[in-house]
């Protein structure tokens, strides 16, 4: 990385190194098994690796990233990168939108444009937001926090960014995946500033009587357990021994890509076809962000910190809460389950979309956020 005048500037040497590594990929001995049953499909990965090495034009996407409305702040010693999409009308409601894993600020950019300039997409300018999209610490263009355990938890960094740095006395918040937990803690800790929160996932209640669960809640817990048994291996690894994995993924771009694309396919509304939801260029730009910023290792920290008890647990969130449940997301919490922890004022089951909803269905998600916050303005 060089040229501090740009958001991201990859040197010719680093780009050549990536391509050389991709061309020299040491492929594993093939199993007598095709498809995705035991992990990433070899044919799909080979095709993407070949394109990443000899077709994908990083410089085009680097220029697009540098054209985004990026800013940087120092929050009590923690550098934070964020995008700021200015609302199209004066006094637009501030909204901080937080991505998850394995994601980046890029995933939320299309949704943020819709929220900040709704009249361009057939909406009403009165519903405009000024949208702040920060990069999580240790993801992409935000360095990891300097200490472990961290002095400041991420939700506190976000609050100081919104109040102290940007001067927003009152604001809303949205998040999915890791971002849902951060958004939940933000609403719980700062109800004096947070008008409401909109979530794609919910925290489990601090305590509950299993005998008092409704049939729908019981079915949800069974669904979550089944998903964890089938799909949760990555999380156990990142919770417990993340650095063992980090050495491999930081050294092999093909390995990094394999780790990412399996999640993009399995967690999206793709119907088993990765390309149905993600263009090759989008996937490779996300992978390139992790690769060139060397942040796949530090992106594992939230998992480890939570598993080690270093992250504050959500107890009870009293600010108004909207929950949007997408059919191909990891799990589908019923409203009654969410209400054990949150003051749920809007609950929406979406017709399509998955875990990466801001990219998969930006219009559906932006509309739901708009409807949730409209009475709170």
Secondary structure as a PSIPRED ss2 file (coil, helix, strand):
# PSIPRED VFORMAT (PSIPRED V4.0)

   1 X C   1.000  0.000  0.000
   2 X C   1.000  0.000  0.000
   3 X C   1.000  0.000  0.000
   4 X C   1.000  0.000  0.000
   5 X C   1.000  0.000  0.000
   6 X C   1.000  0.000  0.000
   7 X C   1.000  0.000  0.000
   8 X C   1.000  0.000  0.000
   9 X C   1.000  0.000  0.000
  10 X C   1.000  0.000  0.000
  11 X C   1.000  0.000  0.000
  12 X H   0.000  1.000  0.000
  13 X H   0.000  1.000  0.000
  14 X H   0.000  1.000  0.000
  15 X H   0.000  1.000  0.000
  16 X H   0.000  1.000  0.000
  17 X H   0.000  1.000  0.000
  18 X H   0.000  1.000  0.000
  19 X H   0.000  1.000  0.000
  20 X H   0.000  1.000  0.000
  21 X H   0.000  1.000  0.000
  22 X H   0.000  1.000  0.000
  23 X H   0.000  1.000  0.000
  24 X C   1.000  0.000  0.000
  25 X C   1.000  0.000  0.000
  26 X C   1.000  0.000  0.000
  27 X C   1.000  0.000  0.000
  28 X C   1.000  0.000  0.000
  29 X C   1.000  0.000  0.000
  30 X C   1.000  0.000  0.000
  31 X C   1.000  0.000  0.000
  32 X C   1.000  0.000  0.000
  33 X C   1.000  0.000  0.000
  34 X C   1.000  0.000  0.000
  35 X C   1.000  0.000  0.000
  36 X C   1.000  0.000  0.000
  37 X C   1.000  0.000  0.000
  38 X C   1.000  0.000  0.000
  39 X C   1.000  0.000  0.000
  40 X C   1.000  0.000  0.000
  41 X C   1.000  0.000  0.000
  42 X H   0.000  1.000  0.000
  43 X H   0.000  1.000  0.000
  44 X H   0.000  1.000  0.000
  45 X H   0.000  1.000  0.000
  46 X H   0.000  1.000  0.000
  47 X H   0.000  1.000  0.000
  48 X H   0.000  1.000  0.000
  49 X H   0.000  1.000  0.000
  50 X H   0.000  1.000  0.000
  51 X H   0.000  1.000  0.000
  52 X H   0.000  1.000  0.000
  53 X H   0.000  1.000  0.000
  54 X H   0.000  1.000  0.000
  55 X C   1.000  0.000  0.000
  56 X C   1.000  0.000  0.000
  57 X C   1.000  0.000  0.000
  58 X H   0.000  1.000  0.000
  59 X H   0.000  1.000  0.000
  60 X H   0.000  1.000  0.000
  61 X H   0.000  1.000  0.000
  62 X H   0.000  1.000  0.000
  63 X H   0.000  1.000  0.000
  64 X H   0.000  1.000  0.000
  65 X H   0.000  1.000  0.000
  66 X H   0.000  1.000  0.000
  67 X C   1.000  0.000  0.000
  68 X C   1.000  0.000  0.000
  69 X C   1.000  0.000  0.000
  70 X E   0.000  0.000  1.000
  71 X E   0.000  0.000  1.000
  72 X E   0.000  0.000  1.000
  73 X E   0.000  0.000  1.000
  74 X E   0.000  0.000  1.000
  75 X E   0.000  0.000  1.000
  76 X C   1.000  0.000  0.000
  77 X C   1.000  0.000  0.000
  78 X E   0.000  0.000  1.000
  79 X E   0.000  0.000  1.000
  80 X E   0.000  0.000  1.000
  81 X E   0.000  0.000  1.000
  82 X E   0.000  0.000  1.000
  83 X E   0.000  0.000  1.000
  84 X E   0.000  0.000  1.000
  85 X E   0.000  0.000  1.000
  86 X C   1.000  0.000  0.000
  87 X C   1.000  0.000  0.000
  88 X C   1.000  0.000  0.000
  89 X C   1.000  0.000  0.000
  90 X C   1.000  0.000  0.000
  91 X C   1.000  0.000  0.000
  92 X C   1.000  0.000  0.000
  93 X E   0.000  0.000  1.000
  94 X E   0.000  0.000  1.000
  95 X E   0.000  0.000  1.000
  96 X E   0.000  0.000  1.000
  97 X E   0.000  0.000  1.000
  98 X E   0.000  0.000  1.000
  99 X C   1.000  0.000  0.000
 100 X C   1.000  0.000  0.000
 101 X C   1.000  0.000  0.000
 102 X C   1.000  0.000  0.000
 103 X C   1.000  0.000  0.000
 104 X C   1.000  0.000  0.000
 105 X H   0.000  1.000  0.000
 106 X H   0.000  1.000  0.000
 107 X H   0.000  1.000  0.000
 108 X H   0.000  1.000  0.000
 109 X H   0.000  1.000  0.000
 110 X H   0.000  1.000  0.000
 111 X H   0.000  1.000  0.000
 112 X H   0.000  1.000  0.000
 113 X H   0.000  1.000  0.000
 114 X H   0.000  1.000  0.000
 115 X H   0.000  1.000  0.000
 116 X H   0.000  1.000  0.000
 117 X C   1.000  0.000  0.000
 118 X H   0.000  1.000  0.000
 119 X H   0.000  1.000  0.000
 120 X H   0.000  1.000  0.000
 121 X H   0.000  1.000  0.000
 122 X C   1.000  0.000  0.000
 123 X C   1.000  0.000  0.000
 124 X C   1.000  0.000  0.000
 125 X H   0.000  1.000  0.000
 126 X H   0.000  1.000  0.000
 127 X H   0.000  1.000  0.000
 128 X C   1.000  0.000  0.000
 129 X E   0.000  0.000  1.000
 130 X E   0.000  0.000  1.000
 131 X E   0.000  0.000  1.000
 132 X E   0.000  0.000  1.000
 133 X E   0.000  0.000  1.000
 134 X E   0.000  0.000  1.000
 135 X C   1.000  0.000  0.000
 136 X C   1.000  0.000  0.000
 137 X C   1.000  0.000  0.000
 138 X C   1.000  0.000  0.000
 139 X E   0.000  0.000  1.000
 140 X C   1.000  0.000  0.000
 141 X C   1.000  0.000  0.000
 142 X E   0.000  0.000  1.000
 143 X C   1.000  0.000  0.000
 144 X C   1.000  0.000  0.000
 145 X C   1.000  0.000  0.000
 146 X C   1.000  0.000  0.000
 147 X C   1.000  0.000  0.000
 148 X C   1.000  0.000  0.000
 149 X C   1.000  0.000  0.000
 150 X C   1.000  0.000  0.000
 151 X C   1.000  0.000  0.000
 152 X C   1.000  0.000  0.000
 153 X C   1.000  0.000  0.000
 154 X H   0.000  1.000  0.000
 155 X H   0.000  1.000  0.000
 156 X H   0.000  1.000  0.000
 157 X H   0.000  1.000  0.000
 158 X H   0.000  1.000  0.000
 159 X H   0.000  1.000  0.000
 160 X H   0.000  1.000  0.000
 161 X H   0.000  1.000  0.000
 162 X H   0.000  1.000  0.000
 163 X H   0.000  1.000  0.000
 164 X H   0.000  1.000  0.000
 165 X H   0.000  1.000  0.000
 166 X C   1.000  0.000  0.000
 167 X C   1.000  0.000  0.000
 168 X C   1.000  0.000  0.000
 169 X C   1.000  0.000  0.000
 170 X C   1.000  0.000  0.000
 171 X E   0.000  0.000  1.000
 172 X E   0.000  0.000  1.000
 173 X E   0.000  0.000  1.000
 174 X E   0.000  0.000  1.000
 175 X E   0.000  0.000  1.000
 176 X C   1.000  0.000  0.000
 177 X C   1.000  0.000  0.000
 178 X H   0.000  1.000  0.000
 179 X H   0.000  1.000  0.000
 180 X H   0.000  1.000  0.000
 181 X H   0.000  1.000  0.000
 182 X H   0.000  1.000  0.000
 183 X H   0.000  1.000  0.000
 184 X H   0.000  1.000  0.000
 185 X H   0.000  1.000  0.000
 186 X H   0.000  1.000  0.000
 187 X H   0.000  1.000  0.000
 188 X H   0.000  1.000  0.000
 189 X H   0.000  1.000  0.000
 190 X C   1.000  0.000  0.000
 191 X C   1.000  0.000  0.000
 192 X C   1.000  0.000  0.000
 193 X C   1.000  0.000  0.000
 194 X E   0.000  0.000  1.000
 195 X E   0.000  0.000  1.000
 196 X E   0.000  0.000  1.000
 197 X E   0.000  0.000  1.000
 198 X E   0.000  0.000  1.000
 199 X E   0.000  0.000  1.000
 200 X C   1.000  0.000  0.000
 201 X C   1.000  0.000  0.000
 202 X C   1.000  0.000  0.000
 203 X C   1.000  0.000  0.000
 204 X C   1.000  0.000  0.000
 205 X C   1.000  0.000  0.000
 206 X C   1.000  0.000  0.000
 207 X C   1.000  0.000  0.000
 208 X C   1.000  0.000  0.000
 209 X C   1.000  0.000  0.000
 210 X H   0.000  1.000  0.000
 211 X H   0.000  1.000  0.000
 212 X H   0.000  1.000  0.000
 213 X C   1.000  0.000  0.000
 214 X C   1.000  0.000  0.000
 215 X H   0.000  1.000  0.000
 216 X H   0.000  1.000  0.000
 217 X H   0.000  1.000  0.000
 218 X H   0.000  1.000  0.000
 219 X H   0.000  1.000  0.000
 220 X H   0.000  1.000  0.000
 221 X H   0.000  1.000  0.000
 222 X H   0.000  1.000  0.000
 223 X H   0.000  1.000  0.000
 224 X H   0.000  1.000  0.000
 225 X H   0.000  1.000  0.000
 226 X H   0.000  1.000  0.000
 227 X H   0.000  1.000  0.000
 228 X H   0.000  1.000  0.000
 229 X H   0.000  1.000  0.000
 230 X H   0.000  1.000  0.000
 231 X H   0.000  1.000  0.000
 232 X C   1.000  0.000  0.000
 233 X H   0.000  1.000  0.000
 234 X H   0.000  1.000  0.000
 235 X H   0.000  1.000  0.000
 236 X H   0.000  1.000  0.000
 237 X H   0.000  1.000  0.000
 238 X H   0.000  1.000  0.000
 239 X H   0.000  1.000  0.000
 240 X H   0.000  1.000  0.000
 241 X C   1.000  0.000  0.000
 242 X H   0.000  1.000  0.000
 243 X H   0.000  1.000  0.000
 244 X H   0.000  1.000  0.000
 245 X H   0.000  1.000  0.000
 246 X H   0.000  1.000  0.000
 247 X H   0.000  1.000  0.000
 248 X H   0.000  1.000  0.000
 249 X H   0.000  1.000  0.000
 250 X H   0.000  1.000  0.000
 251 X H   0.000  1.000  0.000
 252 X C   1.000  0.000  0.000
 253 X H   0.000  1.000  0.000
 254 X H   0.000  1.000  0.000
 255 X H   0.000  1.000  0.000
 256 X H   0.000  1.000  0.000
 257 X H   0.000  1.000  0.000
 258 X H   0.000  1.000  0.000
 259 X H   0.000  1.000  0.000
 260 X H   0.000  1.000  0.000
 261 X H   0.000  1.000  0.000
 262 X H   0.000  1.000  0.000
 263 X H   0.000  1.000  0.000
 264 X H   0.000  1.000  0.000
 265 X H   0.000  1.000  0.000
 266 X H   0.000  1.000  0.000
 267 X H   0.000  1.000  0.000
 268 X C   1.000  0.000  0.000
 269 X C   1.000  0.000  0.000
 270 X C   1.000  0.000  0.000
 271 X C   1.000  0.000  0.000
 272 X C   1.000  0.000  0.000
 273 X C   1.000  0.000  0.000
 274 X H   0.000  1.000  0.000
 275 X H   0.000  1.000  0.000
 276 X H   0.000  1.000  0.000
 277 X C   1.000  0.000  0.000
 278 X C   1.000  0.000  0.000
 279 X C   1.000  0.000  0.000
 280 X H   0.000  1.000  0.000
 281 X H   0.000  1.000  0.000
 282 X H   0.000  1.000  0.000
 283 X H   0.000  1.000  0.000
 284 X H   0.000  1.000  0.000
 285 X H   0.000  1.000  0.000
 286 X H   0.000  1.000  0.000
 287 X H   0.000  1.000  0.000
 288 X H   0.000  1.000  0.000
 289 X H   0.000  1.000  0.000
 290 X H   0.000  1.000  0.000
 291 X H   0.000  1.000  0.000
 292 X H   0.000  1.000  0.000
 293 X H   0.000  1.000  0.000
 294 X C   1.000  0.000  0.000
 295 X C   1.000  0.000  0.000
 296 X H   0.000  1.000  0.000
 297 X H   0.000  1.000  0.000
 298 X H   0.000  1.000  0.000
 299 X H   0.000  1.000  0.000
 300 X C   1.000  0.000  0.000
 301 X H   0.000  1.000  0.000
 302 X H   0.000  1.000  0.000
 303 X H   0.000  1.000  0.000
 304 X H   0.000  1.000  0.000
 305 X H   0.000  1.000  0.000
 306 X H   0.000  1.000  0.000
 307 X H   0.000  1.000  0.000
 308 X C   1.000  0.000  0.000
 309 X C   1.000  0.000  0.000
 310 X C   1.000  0.000  0.000
 311 X C   1.000  0.000  0.000
 312 X C   1.000  0.000  0.000
 313 X C   1.000  0.000  0.000
 314 X C   1.000  0.000  0.000
 315 X C   1.000  0.000  0.000
 316 X C   1.000  0.000  0.000
 317 X E   0.000  0.000  1.000
 318 X E   0.000  0.000  1.000
 319 X E   0.000  0.000  1.000
 320 X E   0.000  0.000  1.000
 321 X E   0.000  0.000  1.000
 322 X E   0.000  0.000  1.000
 323 X E   0.000  0.000  1.000
 324 X E   0.000  0.000  1.000
 325 X E   0.000  0.000  1.000
 326 X C   1.000  0.000  0.000
 327 X C   1.000  0.000  0.000
 328 X E   0.000  0.000  1.000
 329 X C   1.000  0.000  0.000
 330 X C   1.000  0.000  0.000
 331 X C   1.000  0.000  0.000
 332 X C   1.000  0.000  0.000
 333 X C   1.000  0.000  0.000
 334 X C   1.000  0.000  0.000
 335 X H   0.000  1.000  0.000
 336 X H   0.000  1.000  0.000
 337 X H   0.000  1.000  0.000
 338 X H   0.000  1.000  0.000
 339 X H   0.000  1.000  0.000
 340 X C   1.000  0.000  0.000
 341 X C   1.000  0.000  0.000
 342 X E   0.000  0.000  1.000
 343 X E   0.000  0.000  1.000
 344 X E   0.000  0.000  1.000
 345 X E   0.000  0.000  1.000
 346 X E   0.000  0.000  1.000
 347 X E   0.000  0.000  1.000
 348 X E   0.000  0.000  1.000
 349 X E   0.000  0.000  1.000
 350 X C   1.000  0.000  0.000
 351 X C   1.000  0.000  0.000
 352 X C   1.000  0.000  0.000
 353 X C   1.000  0.000  0.000
 354 X E   0.000  0.000  1.000
 355 X C   1.000  0.000  0.000
 356 X C   1.000  0.000  0.000
 357 X H   0.000  1.000  0.000
 358 X H   0.000  1.000  0.000
 359 X H   0.000  1.000  0.000
 360 X H   0.000  1.000  0.000
 361 X C   1.000  0.000  0.000
 362 X H   0.000  1.000  0.000
 363 X H   0.000  1.000  0.000
 364 X H   0.000  1.000  0.000
 365 X H   0.000  1.000  0.000
 366 X H   0.000  1.000  0.000
 367 X H   0.000  1.000  0.000
 368 X H   0.000  1.000  0.000
 369 X H   0.000  1.000  0.000
 370 X H   0.000  1.000  0.000
 371 X H   0.000  1.000  0.000
 372 X H   0.000  1.000  0.000
 373 X H   0.000  1.000  0.000
 374 X H   0.000  1.000  0.000
 375 X C   1.000  0.000  0.000
 376 X C   1.000  0.000  0.000
 377 X C   1.000  0.000  0.000
